[in-house]
Amino acid sequence: MTYASTDRITTVEHAGLTFDVLDEGPADGTPVVLLHGFPERNTTWRLVAPILHEAGLRTFALDQRGYSPGARPRRRRDYQVSLLVRDVVALIERIGGPVHLVGHDWGAAVGWATVLRRPVLITTWTAVSVPHPAAFARAMKTKSQRRRSRYMAFFTVPLVPELTARKPGGRFDQSMRKAGMTADEVARFRREIVEYGALPHALGWYRALPLSGGKRRRKGSTGGGADHRVTVPTTMLWSDRDIAIGRVGVDGTERWVDAPYELIVLEGVTHWIPTQAAEECAAAILARIRSVA
């Protein structure tokens, strides 16, 4: 694949914001865009990316809106999913796309939206942990998924989550450990999110959720419209010790993909797949990419 330039991309300008990018791997390699989740930055791919580089791929790990110091608007409406998608599109257009897209957690949610809205820019799609949005919406009708998602309501409360995160080892850190993070991963969260000043803005993603659905969601478009059909070859990678995402939404994802699709389930792995099962994650990404070679 040929794209715009072999020059390294360290930042991307979009909508008056500046986004940091980790551009690594062979300069002439096939481009892969990596989208991190909450509460992590682009370094969540630090163990996965080298494996992709060995396979000849060039990775672009984006520090997304609210995480990059130059991209931290204050209003919650500035974190609507449509805007998060445009940030990703700006990077892909800078690369010269199309690209292979990978996203974990919130990065997967944004990735699904990008694939649905701009499929021409995406060659393959690997979703890690989070299922198709329509499948997730249906899963939210179950008590099990609603129970798993209760933390989201806490994150929408103004100021309280930030206050609980101030104390090392406090309630916020304990919740991360309960979710499966190791002590080292919690320490990285404190350095790269709390001390870096990103947490209030990262929480903006949750606080903007009531604004992101818009009229289309109120009209029930998750019921099965063509605008929710994925036409890009897709892999769904999920782990059975994920306390945030249950199996119902994961199993319901395939019905929304009108393209080659594979579900991979990792046993005994928590939600934090890119850092705790890096080899398996990289293998899933590579298999999907090679499926269209």
Secondary structure by P-SEA (a helix, b strand, c coil): ccccccccccccccccbbbbbbccccccccbbbbbbccccccccaaaaaaaaaaabbbbbbbbcccccccccccccccccaaaaaaaaaaaaaaaccccbbbbccaaaaaaaaaaacccccccbbbbcccccaaaaaaaaccaaaaaaaaaaaaaaccaaaaaaacccccaaaaaaaaacccaaaaaaaaacccccccccccccccccccccccccccccccccccccccccbbbbbbbccccccccccccccccccccbbbbbbbcccccccccccaaaaaaaaaaaaaccc
